Amino acid sequence: MAIDRILFWLGRTFLLCTGLFTITAIISFIAQDLSGAIIMASLGVSIGVFGLLLVMLSSGTGEHETKAEALVFLTMFWVLVPAILCVPFRVMGASPDLLSAYFESVSAFTTTGATRLVPDALPPVLLFWRSLLQWAGGVSVATFAIVILAAVNQTGTGVHRSILFTSRKGELFTRLIAIGRLVAGIYLLLALIGFTLMTLGGAPAFEALCLALSGISTGGLTPRAGPLQLYIPPFAATVLAVLCIFGALNLAIIWDFFRLRKMREAWRLILNAEHRALFVILASLVVIGVLFSGLGNLFDLFLDSAYFVSSTGFQYQVISIDMVPPAILITVALVGGSALSTAGGVKLIRMLLLFRHLGTELSRLSHPSRVLPMKFKSQTISDAAFLSIWMYFFAYTLAFGIGISLMGVVGLSLDDAIATSAASLSNVGPLLNLTLPESGLTYEQFTSGQMGVFIILMLMGRIEVLGAVALFMPNFWKR
């Protein structure tokens, strides 16, 4: 294995972390928070020097890598980067220990949105830092989905064909920067549009900035405690809902729309199978919410449903979507959003393909000798192609069950274990409060063991469960 090449790209990753520290230091300086600016600048310089040393010591390596090496880098990235980005939470006294700080960092960077901190008690520099981490994490999720997970066949079939997937064997690492810039540019543009519209709609500028960064990345962490209704007006909340939905849409289709700028691409953006499924789930959740809470909460239900189906989990009103039965909310969270998006979960494309395959198999039962090809989006998909999808579904279900068991081992009741396992694995942290408000369990009450299990499940949700399992399979390491 080319360890030097992996270290080289980890060094470049640390240099990107320096960029995040630098941006936050500049924002703190503009906000006249001199102490926060000094801390962020100092941490940025330290990480930058370490990253530069790694790059210099491991330079001159080959230009080709195997899928196994790419997957090892992916795993090390998701484990190590939050360890670096958690330092401000500890240094500034927001988290009492390193494990709590790492929990906050992993939650923000994986766009899970679970927190043990009270936003109103945090300085503005940390509020912006959390939002920036969510945006950077969303960019990382989409970039790795395009470059690495697609290459090792973890995303399944049926993904929208796009110029984004044009690559040659062995150039996975070299494409990370190019694709990362493109993804960052798209999500930054959408965040800026959302920020501008929310500000014009009456939302406070700082809150609008934090929410825009969190919304496009489907992160779920807010700059203030309590429901959004307390500090942003309805129009700004609607803009945020649209922004969250964009975060859950297929990035390849969004890019093709920006690249081609044709009305046909706009219709494809709306009529794509994954997006139609997302809108159907959104409408169904609103209807179910109306049945349980009444028509008087229709607007609130629409906003909260949009936040939830995108896996963001913001809450505009205290009483709205939390009236929906917990089993339905957990199911929606586990299904997730589009394949190439910042949303978590199994992903809609896999569920659509599995249901289509199930229908085909049922049709074959009546005529066992009949040849019945499976078609999806005008493509014929072989039965062998479904093996990886069924394996992923099985692995995800198994991970969910193991997560429930582990949460029980570390002291949670069955109901709380189910909710926390679903929230962490699907990267929808607010799911815990939405499904079991009567239990009284909050993330602030988590023990060290419960935080540890939750962290592992959050990381597995972003590494992709089957990708994590592949690391332990001997055949995967064969060239």
C-alpha positions as CSV (number, residue, x, y, z in Angstrom):
1,M,0.0,0.0,0.0
2,A,1.3,3.5,-0.9
3,I,1.4,4.9,2.6
4,D,3.4,7.9,1.5
5,R,0.8,8.8,-1.0
6,I,-2.0,8.7,1.6
7,L,0.1,10.8,4.0
8,F,0.7,13.3,1.1
9,W,-3.0,13.8,0.6
10,L,-3.6,13.9,4.4
11,G,-1.0,16.7,4.5
12,R,-3.0,18.6,1.8
13,T,-6.1,18.0,3.8
14,F,-4.6,19.6,6.9
15,L,-3.7,22.6,4.7
16,L,-7.3,22.9,3.8
17,C,-8.1,22.8,7.5
18,T,-5.8,25.8,7.9
19,G,-8.0,27.6,5.4
20,L,-11.0,27.0,7.6
21,F,-9.2,28.4,10.6
22,T,-8.0,31.4,8.6
23,I,-11.6,32.2,7.4
24,T,-12.9,32.0,11.0
25,A,-10.0,34.2,12.3
26,I,-10.8,36.8,9.7
27,I,-14.5,36.8,10.6
28,S,-13.6,37.1,14.3
29,F,-11.3,40.0,13.6
30,I,-14.0,41.8,11.6
31,A,-16.4,41.1,14.5
32,Q,-13.8,42.7,16.9
33,D,-13.3,39.4,18.7
34,L,-9.5,39.7,19.0
35,S,-9.0,36.8,21.4
36,G,-11.0,34.5,19.1
37,A,-9.1,35.7,16.1
38,I,-5.8,35.0,17.8
39,I,-6.8,31.5,18.9
40,M,-8.1,30.6,15.4
41,A,-5.0,32.1,13.6
42,S,-2.6,30.3,16.0
43,L,-4.3,26.9,15.5
44,G,-4.4,27.5,11.7
45,V,-0.6,28.2,11.6
46,S,0.1,25.1,13.8
47,I,-2.0,22.8,11.6
48,G,-0.6,24.4,8.4
49,V,3.0,23.8,9.5
50,F,2.2,20.1,10.3
51,G,0.4,19.7,7.0
52,L,3.2,21.3,5.0
53,L,5.7,19.0,6.7
54,L,3.7,15.9,5.7
55,V,3.4,17.1,2.1
56,M,7.2,17.8,1.9
57,L,8.2,14.5,3.5
58,S,5.9,12.4,1.4
59,S,6.2,14.2,-1.9
60,G,7.5,12.4,-5.0
61,T,5.2,9.5,-4.6
62,G,3.5,7.8,-7.6
63,E,0.4,9.2,-9.3
64,H,-1.7,6.1,-9.2
65,E,-3.6,4.5,-6.3
66,T,-5.8,1.5,-5.8
67,K,-9.4,1.5,-4.6
68,A,-8.3,0.1,-1.3
69,E,-5.9,3.0,-0.8
70,A,-8.6,5.5,-1.7
71,L,-10.9,3.9,0.9
72,V,-8.2,4.0,3.6
73,F,-7.7,7.7,2.9
74,L,-11.4,8.2,3.1
75,T,-11.6,6.6,6.5
76,M,-8.6,8.4,7.8
77,F,-10.0,11.7,6.5
78,W,-13.3,11.3,8.4
79,V,-11.6,10.2,11.6
80,L,-8.6,12.6,11.7
81,V,-10.1,15.9,10.3
82,P,-12.7,16.2,13.1
83,A,-9.9,15.5,15.6
84,I,-8.1,18.6,14.3
85,L,-11.3,20.7,14.0
86,C,-12.4,19.9,17.5
87,V,-9.6,21.8,19.2
88,P,-11.4,25.2,19.3
89,F,-14.3,23.7,21.3
90,R,-11.8,22.6,24.0
91,V,-9.5,25.5,23.9
92,M,-12.3,28.1,24.3
93,G,-13.9,26.2,27.1
94,A,-17.1,25.2,25.4
95,S,-16.5,21.4,25.9
96,P,-15.3,20.1,29.2
97,D,-13.1,17.4,27.7
98,L,-11.6,16.2,24.4
99,L,-14.2,13.5,23.9
100,S,-17.0,16.0,24.2
101,A,-15.2,18.4,21.8
102,Y,-14.6,15.5,19.3
103,F,-18.4,14.7,19.6
104,E,-19.2,18.3,18.6
105,S,-16.7,18.3,15.8
106,V,-17.8,15.0,14.3
107,S,-21.5,16.0,14.6
108,A,-20.9,19.2,12.8
109,F,-18.5,17.9,10.1
110,T,-20.7,14.9,9.3
111,T,-23.6,17.3,9.1
112,T,-25.5,15.3,11.8
113,G,-26.6,18.3,13.9
114,A,-26.4,16.7,17.3
115,T,-25.0,18.9,20.0
116,R,-24.4,18.9,23.8
117,L,-23.9,22.7,23.7
118,V,-26.4,25.5,24.3
119,P,-26.0,28.0,21.3
120,D,-27.0,31.0,23.5
121,A,-24.0,30.3,25.7
122,L,-21.4,30.1,22.9
123,P,-19.4,33.1,21.6
124,P,-20.1,34.1,18.0
125,V,-16.8,32.7,16.8
126,L,-17.8,29.2,17.8
127,L,-21.3,29.6,16.4
128,F,-19.7,30.6,13.0
129,W,-17.1,27.8,13.4
130,R,-19.8,25.2,13.8
131,S,-21.6,26.5,10.7
132,L,-18.5,26.5,8.7
133,L,-17.7,23.0,9.7
134,Q,-21.1,21.9,8.5
135,W,-20.6,23.5,5.2
136,A,-17.1,22.0,4.8
137,G,-18.4,18.6,5.8
138,G,-21.2,18.9,3.2
139,V,-18.7,19.7,0.5
140,S,-16.6,16.7,1.7
141,V,-19.6,14.4,1.6
142,A,-20.5,15.3,-2.0
143,T,-16.9,15.3,-3.2
144,F,-16.1,11.8,-1.8
145,A,-19.4,10.5,-3.1
146,I,-18.4,11.6,-6.6
147,V,-14.7,10.8,-6.6
148,I,-14.1,7.8,-4.3
149,L,-17.3,6.1,-3.3
150,A,-18.6,6.0,-6.9
151,A,-15.2,4.6,-8.0
152,V,-15.4,1.7,-5.5
153,N,-19.0,1.1,-6.5
154,Q,-20.5,2.1,-3.1
155,T,-23.2,4.4,-4.5
156,G,-25.0,1.7,-6.4
157,T,-26.4,1.9,-9.9
158,G,-28.8,4.3,-11.3
159,V,-26.9,7.5,-10.5
160,H,-27.5,10.4,-12.9
161,R,-24.8,10.3,-15.6
162,S,-22.8,13.4,-15.6
163,I,-19.4,14.9,-16.8
164,L,-18.5,14.8,-13.1
165,F,-17.8,11.1,-13.4
166,T,-15.3,11.4,-16.2
167,S,-12.1,9.9,-14.8
168,R,-9.4,7.5,-15.6
169,K,-8.1,4.6,-13.5
170,G,-5.7,5.6,-10.8
171,E,-6.4,9.3,-10.7
172,L,-8.8,9.3,-7.8
173,F,-6.7,11.5,-5.5
174,T,-5.8,14.0,-8.2
175,R,-9.5,14.6,-8.9
176,L,-10.3,15.4,-5.3
177,I,-9.1,19.0,-5.5
178,A,-10.7,19.7,-8.9
179,I,-14.1,18.2,-7.9
180,G,-13.9,19.7,-4.4
181,R,-13.5,23.2,-5.8
182,L,-16.5,22.7,-8.1
183,V,-18.6,21.3,-5.3
184,A,-17.5,24.0,-2.9
185,G,-18.3,26.7,-5.6
186,I,-21.8,25.3,-6.1
187,Y,-22.6,25.1,-2.4
188,L,-21.1,28.4,-1.6
189,L,-23.1,30.1,-4.4
190,L,-26.3,28.5,-3.1
191,A,-25.4,29.5,0.5
192,L,-24.8,33.1,-0.6
193,I,-28.1,33.3,-2.4
194,G,-29.9,31.9,0.6
195,F,-28.1,34.3,2.9
196,T,-29.0,37.3,0.8
197,L,-32.6,36.3,0.5
198,M,-33.0,35.5,4.2
199,T,-31.4,38.9,5.1
200,L,-33.6,40.7,2.7
201,G,-36.6,38.8,4.3
202,G,-35.8,40.2,7.7
203,A,-33.6,37.6,9.3
204,P,-30.6,39.0,11.4
205,A,-27.4,38.9,9.2
206,F,-25.3,36.7,11.5
207,E,-28.1,34.1,12.1
208,A,-28.9,34.1,8.3
209,L,-25.2,33.4,7.5
210,C,-25.0,30.5,10.0
211,L,-28.3,29.0,8.8
212,A,-27.4,29.3,5.2
213,L,-24.1,27.4,5.7
214,S,-25.9,24.8,7.8
215,G,-29.0,24.6,5.5
216,I,-27.2,23.9,2.2
217,S,-25.1,21.2,4.0
218,T,-28.2,19.8,5.7
219,G,-26.4,20.2,9.0
220,G,-29.1,21.0,11.5
221,L,-27.1,23.1,14.0
222,T,-28.6,26.5,14.8
223,P,-27.1,29.8,16.0
224,R,-29.8,30.1,18.7
225,A,-31.6,27.8,21.0
226,G,-35.3,27.1,20.4
227,P,-37.4,26.9,17.2
228,L,-36.5,29.1,14.3
229,Q,-39.8,31.0,14.6
230,L,-38.3,33.0,17.5
231,Y,-35.7,34.8,15.4
232,I,-36.4,34.5,11.7
233,P,-39.6,35.6,9.9
234,P,-41.7,33.2,7.7
235,F,-40.2,34.3,4.4
236,A,-36.7,33.7,5.6
237,A,-37.7,30.3,7.0
238,T,-39.2,29.4,3.6
239,V,-36.0,30.4,1.8
240,L,-34.1,28.2,4.3
241,A,-36.5,25.3,3.6
242,V,-35.7,25.6,-0.2
243,L,-32.0,25.7,0.6
244,C,-32.2,22.5,2.6
245,I,-34.1,20.8,-0.2
246,F,-31.3,21.8,-2.6
247,G,-28.8,20.3,-0.3
248,A,-30.7,17.0,-0.5
249,L,-30.9,17.0,-4.3
250,N,-28.5,15.2,-6.7
251,L,-25.5,17.4,-7.1
252,A,-24.7,16.1,-10.6
253,I,-28.1,17.3,-11.9
254,I,-27.6,20.7,-10.2
255,W,-24.2,21.0,-11.8
256,D,-25.5,20.1,-15.2
257,F,-28.2,22.7,-14.8
258,F,-25.7,25.4,-14.0
259,R,-23.3,24.2,-16.7
260,L,-25.9,24.0,-19.5
261,R,-28.4,26.6,-18.3
262,K,-31.2,25.1,-20.3
263,M,-34.9,24.8,-19.4
264,R,-34.7,21.1,-20.2
265,E,-32.2,20.7,-17.4
266,A,-34.4,22.6,-15.1
267,W,-37.2,20.1,-15.8
268,R,-34.7,17.2,-15.3
269,L,-33.8,18.8,-11.9
270,I,-37.5,18.5,-10.9
271,L,-38.6,15.3,-12.7
272,N,-35.6,13.2,-11.8
273,A,-36.7,9.9,-10.1
274,E,-34.9,10.6,-6.9
275,H,-36.3,14.2,-6.7
276,R,-39.8,13.1,-7.4
277,A,-39.5,10.5,-4.6
278,L,-38.2,13.2,-2.3
279,F,-41.2,15.5,-3.1
280,V,-43.6,12.6,-2.6
281,I,-42.2,11.9,0.8
282,L,-42.4,15.6,1.7
283,A,-46.0,15.8,0.6
284,S,-46.9,12.6,2.5
285,L,-45.2,13.9,5.7
286,V,-47.3,17.1,5.4
287,V,-50.5,15.1,5.0
288,I,-49.7,12.8,7.9
289,G,-48.9,15.8,10.0
290,V,-52.2,17.5,9.2
291,L,-54.0,14.3,10.3
292,F,-52.3,14.4,13.7
293,S,-52.1,18.2,14.4
294,G,-54.8,19.8,12.2
295,L,-54.9,22.2,9.2
296,G,-54.0,25.1,11.5
297,N,-50.4,24.1,11.4
298,L,-50.2,23.5,7.7
299,F,-47.5,26.2,7.0
300,D,-45.4,25.1,10.0
301,L,-45.8,21.5,8.9
302,F,-44.6,22.3,5.4
303,L,-41.5,24.0,6.6
304,D,-40.6,21.4,9.2
305,S,-41.3,18.6,6.7
306,A,-38.9,20.2,4.2
307,Y,-36.3,20.5,6.9
308,F,-36.7,16.9,7.9
309,V,-36.9,15.1,4.6
310,S,-33.6,16.9,3.6
311,S,-32.1,15.3,6.8
312,T,-31.4,18.8,8.2
313,G,-33.9,18.6,11.1
314,F,-34.5,22.3,11.8
315,Q,-37.7,23.0,13.7
316,Y,-39.6,26.1,12.8
317,Q,-42.5,25.6,15.3
318,V,-42.4,23.7,18.6
319,I,-45.6,21.7,17.9
320,S,-45.8,20.5,14.2
321,I,-43.8,17.5,12.8
322,D,-43.1,16.1,16.3
323,M,-46.8,15.1,16.3
324,V,-46.1,12.5,13.6
325,P,-45.6,9.0,14.9
326,P,-41.9,8.3,15.7
327,A,-41.8,5.1,13.5
328,I,-42.6,7.2,10.4
329,L,-40.0,9.9,11.2
330,I,-37.3,7.2,11.8
331,T,-38.2,5.5,8.5
332,V,-37.9,8.8,6.6
333,A,-34.6,9.6,8.3
334,L,-33.1,6.2,7.5
335,V,-34.2,6.4,3.8
336,G,-32.4,9.8,3.4
337,G,-32.0,12.0,0.4
338,S,-30.4,11.8,-3.1
339,A,-27.3,9.8,-3.8
340,L,-25.0,12.7,-4.6
341,S,-26.0,15.1,-1.9
342,T,-25.2,16.1,1.6
343,A,-28.1,14.2,3.1
344,G,-27.6,11.0,5.0
345,G,-29.5,7.7,5.1
346,V,-29.6,4.7,2.7
347,K,-30.3,7.1,-0.2
348,L,-33.5,7.3,-2.3
349,I,-31.9,5.8,-5.5
350,R,-31.2,2.5,-3.7
351,M,-34.7,2.3,-2.3
352,L,-36.2,3.0,-5.7
353,L,-34.1,0.3,-7.3
354,L,-34.9,-2.2,-4.6
355,F,-38.6,-1.7,-5.0
356,R,-38.3,-1.9,-8.8
357,H,-36.3,-5.1,-8.4
358,L,-38.8,-6.5,-6.0
359,G,-41.7,-5.9,-8.4
360,T,-39.7,-7.6,-11.2
361,E,-39.1,-10.6,-9.1
362,L,-42.7,-10.9,-8.1
363,S,-43.7,-10.8,-11.8
364,R,-41.2,-13.6,-12.5
365,L,-42.9,-15.8,-9.9
366,S,-46.0,-16.2,-12.2
367,H,-43.8,-17.0,-15.2
368,P,-40.5,-18.5,-14.0
369,S,-39.2,-19.2,-17.5
370,R,-39.9,-15.7,-18.8
371,V,-37.0,-13.4,-19.5
372,L,-38.0,-10.1,-17.9
373,P,-35.2,-7.5,-17.9
374,M,-35.1,-4.9,-15.2
375,K,-35.2,-1.4,-16.6
376,F,-34.7,1.9,-14.7
377,K,-34.4,5.3,-16.3
378,S,-34.2,3.7,-19.7
379,Q,-31.3,1.6,-18.7
380,T,-31.3,-2.2,-18.5
381,I,-29.8,-3.3,-15.2
382,S,-28.5,-6.8,-14.7
383,D,-29.5,-8.9,-11.7
384,A,-25.8,-9.0,-10.7
385,A,-25.8,-5.2,-10.4
386,F,-28.4,-5.5,-7.6
387,L,-26.2,-7.6,-5.5
388,S,-24.2,-4.7,-4.1
389,I,-27.4,-2.7,-3.4
390,W,-29.0,-5.6,-1.5
391,M,-25.7,-6.1,0.3
392,Y,-25.6,-2.4,1.3
393,F,-29.2,-2.6,2.5
394,F,-28.4,-5.7,4.5
395,A,-25.2,-4.1,5.9
396,Y,-27.0,-0.8,6.8
397,T,-29.8,-2.7,8.5
398,L,-27.3,-4.8,10.4
399,A,-25.4,-1.7,11.4
400,F,-28.6,-0.1,12.6
401,G,-29.4,-3.2,14.7
402,I,-25.9,-3.4,16.1
403,G,-26.1,0.3,17.0
404,I,-29.3,-0.3,18.9
405,S,-27.6,-3.1,20.8
406,L,-24.6,-1.0,21.6
407,M,-26.7,1.9,22.8
408,G,-28.5,-0.6,25.1
409,V,-25.1,-1.9,26.4
410,V,-24.1,1.7,27.3
411,G,-27.2,2.3,29.3
412,L,-30.1,3.5,27.1
413,S,-33.6,2.1,27.1
414,L,-34.9,0.4,24.0
415,D,-36.9,3.4,22.7
416,D,-34.0,5.8,23.2
417,A,-31.5,3.3,21.7
418,I,-33.6,3.0,18.5
419,A,-33.9,6.8,18.2
420,T,-30.2,7.5,18.9
421,S,-29.0,4.7,16.5
422,A,-31.2,6.0,13.7
423,A,-30.2,9.6,14.4
424,S,-26.5,8.9,14.3
425,L,-26.4,6.4,11.4
426,S,-28.6,8.5,9.2
427,N,-26.8,11.7,10.3
428,V,-30.1,13.4,11.4
429,G,-29.2,14.5,15.0
430,P,-32.5,16.4,15.7
431,L,-34.4,13.1,15.2
432,L,-33.9,12.3,18.9
433,N,-35.8,15.4,20.1
434,L,-38.5,15.0,17.4
435,T,-39.3,11.3,18.1
436,L,-39.0,10.9,21.9
437,P,-39.6,14.3,23.6
438,E,-41.3,12.6,26.5
439,S,-38.3,10.5,27.4
440,G,-36.3,13.5,28.6
441,L,-33.1,12.2,27.0
442,T,-30.9,14.9,25.5
443,Y,-27.4,14.8,24.1
444,E,-26.2,16.8,27.1
445,Q,-27.0,13.7,29.3
446,F,-24.9,11.3,27.2
447,T,-22.2,9.4,29.1
448,S,-18.7,8.9,27.6
449,G,-19.7,5.4,26.4
450,Q,-22.9,6.7,24.7
451,M,-20.9,9.5,23.0
452,G,-18.4,7.0,21.8
453,V,-21.0,4.7,20.2
454,F,-22.8,7.8,18.7
455,I,-19.5,9.0,17.1
456,I,-18.7,5.6,15.5
457,L,-22.2,5.4,14.0
458,M,-22.0,9.0,12.7
459,L,-18.7,8.2,11.0
460,M,-20.0,5.0,9.6
461,G,-23.0,6.9,8.1
462,R,-20.5,9.2,6.2
463,I,-17.9,6.5,5.2
464,E,-20.9,4.5,3.9
465,V,-21.5,1.3,5.8
466,L,-20.5,-1.1,3.0
467,G,-17.3,0.9,2.5
468,A,-16.5,0.5,6.2
469,V,-17.2,-3.2,6.0
470,A,-15.0,-3.6,2.9
471,L,-12.0,-2.5,4.9
472,F,-12.1,-5.8,6.8
473,M,-12.6,-8.0,3.7
474,P,-9.3,-9.6,2.5
475,N,-10.4,-9.8,-1.2
476,F,-10.8,-6.0,-1.3
477,W,-7.1,-5.5,-0.7
478,K,-6.1,-7.6,-3.7
479,R,-4.8,-5.4,-6.6
